[in-house]
Each structure stands twice: as C-alpha cells, then as structure tokens.
Amino acid sequence: MESRNSCQLLFLAVSDSSLEWVLQASGYLQRADLPEELLQSSENATEASVLIPLFWHGEEWHVLYIRRVTNQRDRHSGQVAFPGGRRDPIDTDATSVALREAFEEIGLHQHEVEVLQVLPEYRTSSNFIVTPVVGIVPWPYPYRPQPDEVSRIFSIPLNWLANQSNVEVRDRDVTNDAVTATLKVVYYDKYDGELLWGASARMTISLLKALHSDELLLDQ
C-alpha cells in the first residue's frame, strides 16, 4: 500500500479552488438529516460509526461504498452507504466500531487500514449519531460482502465526487408531530448505476471539506 506518497497525492488532488463550492453552497454541510426543530433528543440517539475507505487505483483516488441489501425491516434498505454500524459494548471508541463493522460487512481486516482521521459526527433521521472514520485501504483486495447486509461493493473516483456539476441539493418538506419543515437533501448523479444521496452524500462532502480546508492532516 503506497500510503505516504499516496497521502501527498491525495492532498494535492483536492486542495485547489475548485472545491470552494463545498464551503459556500447552502445545504451541503449540515450536520443532521433533519432540521433542528424536528430532531429528537440526543439522549435517545444510538451511537454508530462508519469507515470512509480511500484507495489509489488507475492513477487517481477512489472512495469505496457499499449498497445495502433489500430488506423490508431496514429503513435504509437498498441504499448506498459506507461500511459501518452501531457501537457495541466491546468497542473502545468510534474507530474500533468502524473497523469491526468493516470486517464484518466487507471482510476488510483492521490491520489493513491506515486510519487518517475522525470527521465530525452526523445525526441521521433514524436517530443515529454517526462518527465517520477516514482510512486508506488496499486495492486490489479480496473484499467479501456479508450477504445479509451488503449486496454490492463498488467505488467512485474522488475527483468525480469533488466536481460540483455532479451533485445538487433538493428541498423536501417533512412533517413530524404536526411540525412541518423544509429538509435539504443532497443527491449525486448516478455513477455506475448507483445513487449516492442523503447522509452518505453529506458525509462524503464532509470528507471533501476536511481535505480542502486542511482539517484532514496528512503526512507529507
């Protein structure tokens, strides 16, 4: 894994003025799926973590995603996501959650991940407080989708994700306990037949912001 040189290339790939849209456009960097007036108490929220995996392939960086299996009991059934899940008593911190879940869902051994940084927490409409953990992972690698949870493992080039023409914010009115508010939902264009939207899209943009703003510190 070309971790040190690759880190430098990653920094150079996304640290130019083309990413100013991430900081300036309304609705991209909200820290929750729902507006403040519709959020439940954080005391009732469930802690969770996801791994945002980055790998170098074909002379560019990619972000690895999963598509969840179709399951009527799963609120996020069939959606594009990052490998991850809720915190268990055995987990020592947010990073250990992300690494354990990545092994369970896609067969990625934790010693194969170079953890870079933890991004700000994200609050989902399903009342999870999710901590994204960014790490460099190997490619190629014998990734193995857990059949009860993951229907596909795929990737999207980082430069494509950083291109503003591929993403938009759509307004949607939502009502909860007779309170109506406008929800701003992030949607990317389809890539390789996959639709990245919602919380996973926002956490992707949080990654772009961290890289552009030097909040994600990389070894030079």
C-alpha positions in Angstrom: 0.0 0.0 0.0 1.6 3.3 -1.1 0.5 5.1 2.0 3.0 8.0 2.4 3.4 9.1 -1.2 -0.3 8.4 -1.8 -1.3 10.7 1.1 0.6 13.5 -0.6 -1.1 12.9 -3.9 -4.5 12.8 -2.1 -3.9 16.2 -0.6 -2.8 17.7 -3.9 -5.9 16.2 -5.7 -8.5 18.1 -3.7 -6.8 21.2 -2.2 -7.4 23.7 -5.0 -10.1 26.4 -5.5 -12.4 24.0 -7.4 -13.7 22.9 -4.0 -14.9 26.3 -2.9 -18.5 25.2 -3.6 -18.3 22.8 -0.7 -17.8 25.7 1.7 -20.1 28.2 0.0 -23.2 26.4 -1.2 -26.2 26.2 1.2 -27.3 22.9 2.5 -24.2 20.8 1.7 -22.6 20.8 5.2 -25.5 20.4 7.5 -24.6 18.1 10.4 -28.0 16.4 10.5 -30.5 14.8 8.1 -33.4 16.7 9.8 -33.8 20.4 10.6 -33.2 21.3 14.2 -36.9 21.6 15.0 -37.6 18.0 14.1 -34.6 16.4 15.8 -35.3 14.1 18.7 -33.3 14.5 21.9 -29.7 13.4 21.5 -30.0 11.5 24.8 -32.1 8.9 22.9 -29.8 8.6 19.9 -27.8 5.5 19.1 -24.0 5.8 18.7 -22.6 4.4 15.4 -19.5 4.7 13.2 -18.7 4.2 9.5 -15.5 3.8 7.7 -14.8 6.1 4.7 -12.3 4.0 2.8 -9.9 5.6 0.3 -7.7 3.7 -2.2 -5.4 4.6 -5.1 -6.2 2.9 -8.4 -5.8 3.8 -12.0 -3.7 7.0 -11.3 -6.5 8.5 -9.1 -8.1 8.2 -5.7 -11.4 6.4 -5.1 -13.9 6.2 -2.3 -15.3 2.8 -1.5 -19.0 2.3 -0.9 -21.5 -0.5 -0.3 -25.1 -0.9 -1.4 -27.2 -2.4 1.4 -29.3 -5.4 0.7 -33.1 -5.0 0.1 -34.8 -5.8 3.4 -38.2 -4.6 4.5 -37.1 -4.3 8.1 -34.3 -2.0 7.2 -35.2 1.7 6.9 -32.1 2.2 4.7 -32.8 -0.9 2.6 -31.1 -0.9 -0.8 -29.3 2.4 -0.2 -25.7 3.4 -0.9 -23.7 3.7 2.3 -20.3 3.2 3.9 -19.5 0.1 5.8 -20.4 0.6 9.5 -23.0 0.2 12.2 -23.9 0.8 15.8 -21.5 0.7 18.7 -21.3 -2.5 20.8 -20.1 -2.9 24.4 -16.9 -4.5 23.2 -15.9 -1.3 21.2 -13.4 1.0 22.8 -14.1 4.1 20.6 -15.6 5.2 17.3 -12.6 4.0 15.3 -12.9 0.4 16.7 -16.6 0.4 15.8 -15.8 1.4 12.2 -13.0 -1.2 11.8 -15.0 -4.0 13.4 -18.0 -3.3 11.1 -15.9 -3.0 8.0 -14.5 -6.5 8.8 -18.0 -7.9 9.4 -19.6 -6.3 6.3 -16.9 -6.4 3.6 -14.2 -8.7 5.0 -11.6 -5.9 5.5 -9.1 -6.8 8.2 -8.4 -3.8 10.5 -4.6 -4.2 10.3 -5.0 -3.4 6.5 -6.5 0.1 7.3 -4.3 3.2 7.8 -6.6 5.4 9.8 -6.2 9.0 8.9 -8.8 11.0 10.9 -12.2 11.1 12.5 -14.6 13.5 11.0 -17.4 15.4 12.8 -20.4 13.4 14.0 -23.5 13.2 11.8 -27.1 12.9 13.1 -29.4 10.8 10.9 -33.2 10.9 10.6 -33.3 7.4 12.1 -31.8 8.9 15.3 -28.2 7.6 15.0 -25.2 9.8 15.9 -22.7 8.6 13.3 -18.9 9.2 13.5 -17.2 8.9 10.1 -13.6 7.5 10.3 -11.4 8.1 7.2 -8.8 5.5 6.3 -6.6 4.3 3.4 -7.4 0.7 2.4 -5.6 -1.7 0.0 -6.6 -2.2 -3.7 -6.9 -4.8 -5.1 -8.2 -6.8 -2.1 -10.4 -9.8 -1.7 -13.4 -7.8 -0.3 -16.2 -10.1 0.7 -19.7 -8.7 1.1 -21.7 -10.0 4.0 -24.7 -11.4 2.1 -27.3 -10.5 4.8 -26.2 -6.8 4.8 -24.3 -5.9 1.6 -25.4 -6.5 -1.9 -22.5 -4.8 -3.7 -19.1 -3.2 -3.0 -18.1 -0.5 -5.5 -16.1 2.7 -5.7 -16.4 6.3 -7.1 -13.4 8.4 -8.1 -12.7 11.2 -5.6 -12.3 13.8 -8.4 -15.7 12.9 -9.7 -17.2 13.4 -6.2 -15.4 16.7 -6.0 -17.0 18.0 -9.2 -19.9 20.3 -8.3 -21.7 19.5 -11.6 -22.3 16.0 -10.3 -24.2 17.0 -7.1 -27.2 19.1 -6.0 -29.4 19.9 -3.0 -33.1 19.3 -3.3 -35.7 20.7 -0.9 -38.3 18.4 0.6 -41.0 19.3 3.1 -41.2 16.9 6.0 -43.7 16.7 8.9 -43.2 15.3 12.4 -45.6 15.6 15.3 -47.6 18.3 13.3 -44.4 20.4 12.8 -43.5 20.9 9.1 -40.1 22.0 8.0 -38.0 22.1 4.8 -35.4 19.4 4.6 -32.4 19.9 2.3 -31.3 16.5 0.8 -28.0 16.0 -1.1 -28.1 14.0 -4.3 -25.3 13.0 -6.5 -25.8 12.0 -10.1 -25.9 8.2 -10.7 -22.4 6.7 -11.1 -22.1 3.1 -12.4 -25.8 2.7 -11.8 -25.5 3.7 -8.1 -27.3 6.7 -6.4 -25.3 8.4 -3.6 -27.6 10.6 -1.6 -28.7 11.6 1.9 -26.5 11.0 4.9 -23.8 9.2 3.0 -23.6 12.0 0.4 -23.3 14.6 3.2 -20.5 12.6 4.9 -18.7 12.4 1.5 -18.9 16.2 1.3 -17.6 16.5 4.9 -14.6 14.5 3.7 -14.1 16.9 0.8 -14.4 19.9 3.2 -11.8 18.3 5.5 -9.4 17.8 2.7 -9.9 21.2 1.2 -9.7 23.1 4.5 -6.6 21.2 5.8 -8.7 19.8 8.6 -7.6 16.3 7.5 -4.0 16.3 8.3 -1.9 14.1 6.1 1.8 13.1 6.4 3.9 15.0 3.8 
